[in-house]
Structure formats: structure tokens, C-alpha cells
Amino acid sequence: MRWDALFADLESQFDALQEGELYGEVADRIRAEVGKITVLDRLRGAVDTVVRVELAHAEPVQGQLTRVGNDCLLIEAERFEEWLIPVHALVAVHRLGPWAEPAVGTVAGKLGLAHLLRGIARDRSPVTLFCGGTPVTGTIDRVGADFLELAEHPLDAPRRRTEVYNVRLVPTQALCALRRR
């Protein structure tokens, strides 16, 4: 009888040790997988949810996260505003769920800030640019490899030569956010 109790105790200790090792191994694997998740993966997992974004040199933005590119995100806010925000300008993102999603498809993985800026330039939409100082308004005239040129004019005026009072070159690294209505 004593031997049975001893063997039962040893077996339970062995089972507990194996469970502990398995738990440790699973925990290590989970940490390794989480270590591969990027900010963009987390943001892709929150598409179609309302988020609040804190920016380096602009007021916080709240709205529905509609798209995530390879280096930027697009938020639809109230009053029919669209916000294009480079990932490098993010300070914090609130109200994300627990999900993450990798980039899907070759086209989706390549669409980035420069592509979206060129689309806005092609549309000739008036924008407000946030790049550290006072926000500036105007129309994007051209987008290069690492810069954009903004023809500055009032938001309520169309881009006409008589309305443009300055052309500003902004390196895309300096861009904190762009708002389009």
C-alpha cells in the first residue's frame, strides 16, 4: 500500500512537471510569434473599427480605420474628413482589438504613402497638411520619391494661379498627417 502511494505521488509529480514544461514551451512559442507582429499587422486587424490616434505634431484623430498601407493608414472621421497618417507619425493608437493580420496580396502590400499622395494630387483635392508647425492648406501639385509639393491657398478657394501664395516642398518624412474633406 505504501508503495502504491509512493508511485502515485511520483506519477503525479511527473505529470505536473510535464504539464509545466509544456506550458512553458507553449508560452515561449506564443512570445516568439507575438514578437513577429508589426504595428501594421495590428492596425490591419483593426480595420473597420473606430480608433483614436495620437500624433507627433497634431491633435489626436478619431474615426473609422478604413485602410492600412505598407507605411500609412487612412481614417474616416466625422464631417466627411479623411485622414492620411504615416506610421512614423504615430505616437499611440487606442481602441484596437486583440487581433493582428498580415499583409494580403502583392498589391495591398505595396500600396503606401507615396501612392496615396499621388492619388490625392491627381484628384486635385484641397488638403490640410500637418508637418510640425502651423497646419497649411492647399493642393498637392506633385509627389516625388520622398517629397511632395503643396500649392498653398485657402481651402475654400480652388487652386488657381491667382489664389496660390506659396509653393511648399515637404519631405514625406516630415509629414505628420494630411486631412482631406
C-alpha positions in Angstrom: 0.0 0.0 0.0 2.8 2.4 0.9 4.5 1.6 -2.4 1.3 2.4 -4.3 1.0 5.7 -2.6 4.7 6.5 -3.4 4.3 5.5 -7.1 1.1 7.5 -7.3 2.8 10.6 -5.8 5.8 10.2 -8.2 3.5 9.8 -11.2 1.5 13.0 -10.2 4.8 14.9 -9.8 6.0 13.7 -13.2 2.7 14.7 -14.8 2.9 18.1 -13.2 6.4 18.5 -14.4 5.4 17.6 -17.9 2.5 20.0 -17.8 4.8 22.7 -16.6 7.3 22.1 -19.3 4.5 22.0 -21.9 3.1 25.2 -20.6 6.5 26.8 -20.7 7.1 25.7 -24.2 3.7 26.9 -25.4 4.3 30.3 -23.6 7.7 30.5 -25.3 6.2 29.8 -28.7 3.5 32.4 -28.2 6.0 35.0 -27.2 8.1 34.2 -30.3 5.0 34.5 -32.5 3.9 37.8 -30.9 7.5 39.1 -31.4 7.0 38.8 -35.2 3.8 41.0 -35.2 4.3 44.6 -36.5 2.4 47.8 -35.9 0.9 47.5 -39.4 -0.3 43.9 -38.6 -2.0 45.2 -35.5 -3.6 48.0 -37.4 -4.8 45.7 -40.2 -6.5 43.7 -37.5 -8.5 46.8 -36.5 -9.7 47.8 -40.0 -13.4 48.9 -39.9 -13.3 49.8 -36.2 -13.3 53.2 -34.6 -9.8 54.1 -33.3 -8.2 57.1 -31.7 -4.7 58.0 -32.9 -2.3 60.3 -31.1 0.2 62.0 -33.5 3.6 63.5 -33.0 2.8 67.1 -34.2 -1.0 67.3 -34.5 -4.2 66.9 -32.4 -5.5 63.4 -31.9 -7.7 61.9 -34.6 -10.7 59.7 -34.0 -12.6 57.8 -36.7 -13.0 54.6 -38.5 -9.8 52.9 -39.7 -10.6 52.1 -43.3 -7.3 51.1 -44.8 -3.7 50.2 -43.9 -1.0 50.6 -46.5 2.6 49.5 -46.2 3.6 52.7 -44.3 0.4 54.6 -43.6 -3.2 54.4 -42.6 -6.4 56.0 -43.6 -9.1 57.1 -41.1 -12.6 58.4 -42.0 -13.6 60.9 -39.3 -16.7 63.0 -38.7 -17.7 65.7 -41.1 -16.7 63.6 -44.1 -13.0 64.0 -43.4 -10.3 61.6 -44.5 -7.0 61.5 -42.6 -3.9 60.0 -44.2 -1.4 59.3 -41.5 2.2 58.0 -42.0 3.0 55.3 -39.5 6.2 57.1 -38.5 4.0 60.0 -37.1 2.1 57.7 -34.7 2.6 58.2 -31.0 -0.2 55.8 -29.8 -3.3 54.1 -31.1 -6.3 53.5 -28.8 -9.3 51.1 -29.1 -7.6 48.3 -31.0 -8.9 44.9 -30.6 -6.7 41.9 -29.8 -6.3 40.9 -33.5 -3.5 41.2 -36.0 -3.5 40.5 -39.7 -0.6 40.1 -42.1 -0.5 41.9 -45.4 -2.5 40.0 -48.0 -1.6 40.1 -51.7 1.2 41.7 -53.5 -0.7 44.9 -54.5 -2.0 45.5 -51.0 1.4 45.1 -49.5 3.0 47.6 -51.9 0.4 50.4 -51.6 1.9 53.1 -49.5 2.0 56.8 -48.7 3.5 57.9 -52.0 0.8 56.0 -54.0 -2.0 57.6 -51.9 -0.4 61.0 -52.1 -0.2 60.7 -55.9 -3.9 59.8 -56.0 -4.8 62.8 -54.0 -2.7 65.0 -56.3 -4.4 63.5 -59.3 -7.9 64.3 -57.8 -6.8 67.9 -57.1 -8.5 67.8 -53.7 -7.8 70.6 -51.3 -6.0 69.4 -48.2 -4.6 70.5 -44.9 -1.1 69.4 -44.2 0.3 68.9 -40.7 4.0 68.8 -40.5 5.1 70.2 -37.2 4.2 73.9 -37.2 1.0 75.6 -38.2 -1.1 73.5 -40.5 -1.0 74.6 -44.1 -3.8 74.3 -46.7 -3.7 73.9 -50.5 -3.5 71.4 -53.3 -0.7 68.8 -53.8 0.9 69.6 -57.2 3.4 66.8 -57.4 4.7 63.9 -55.4 8.3 62.7 -55.8 10.1 59.7 -54.3 10.5 61.3 -50.9 8.7 64.6 -51.0 5.5 66.4 -52.0 4.9 70.0 -53.3 1.9 71.8 -52.0 0.5 74.9 -53.7 -0.7 76.9 -50.7 -4.1 78.5 -51.0 -7.2 78.9 -48.8 -9.3 75.7 -48.5 -12.4 77.4 -49.8 -10.7 78.7 -52.9 -9.9 76.5 -56.0 -6.3 76.0 -57.0 -5.8 79.0 -59.3 -2.6 80.8 -60.1 -4.1 84.0 -58.5 -5.1 82.2 -55.3 -1.7 80.4 -54.7 0.5 82.4 -52.4 3.4 79.9 -52.0 4.6 76.5 -53.2 6.0 74.4 -50.3 8.2 71.4 -50.6 7.7 68.9 -47.8 9.8 65.8 -47.3 7.5 62.9 -46.7 9.5 62.1 -43.5 8.3 65.4 -42.1 4.6 64.7 -42.8 2.6 64.0 -39.7 -0.9 63.9 -41.2 -3.0 65.0 -44.2 -6.7 65.9 -43.9 -9.0 65.9 -46.9 -12.6 66.9 -46.9 
